[in-house]
Amino acid sequence: MAELEGLRRLIAELDAYIGAGRTVPTDRLAATLDKHAAGLPSDAPLKDQLAGLARRLRRDTATAIAESRLRAVVARLRKRADALALWLEVRDARLSDRR
């Protein structure tokens, strides 16, 4: 559940970047990913993925990410959040049926 909430907060922040302009500085985006990764449980797979993406952004020679590329990332994150939410709903329904 914490992973889903963290994912939704990250999506909301990235959406704000998309609405603010045509590009996002890579260092700002990397800091955002680090911030959200730090808020996730240590065993969450998303934590390692966000930290890895932040590292790659810092090593990249580009100084900014295009809005279109960021939109694609957000779309993938939304799909992941939707799939996770569905999985949690199914799990919760099964648990409530057992009671």
Phi, psi and omega in degrees: 000321179296325179294319179295316179296318178297320179296318179293322177295319178298315179300317179298318179291320178293324175300322178296322177296320181297318181287344186275339182177186184276334180224160177234128178300138183297325180293324177293318179294318178297319178296322178296316179296318178298318181299315181286328177294323181295333181276357181268154175300151185296336181265004181285126179300329180296329181300312180294322180294317179293319179296320178295319178296319178298318178298316180296322178296321180292328180279338183295146180280343179290142180264349181212157177251131179292149180302321181297321178292321179292323176299320179295319178296315180297322178298318178294320179295323177296318178299318179295317179297318179297317179295319179294318178298318178297316179300317179295321178297315179297315179299314180296322178296318178297318180294321179290331177291331181284342183280000000 
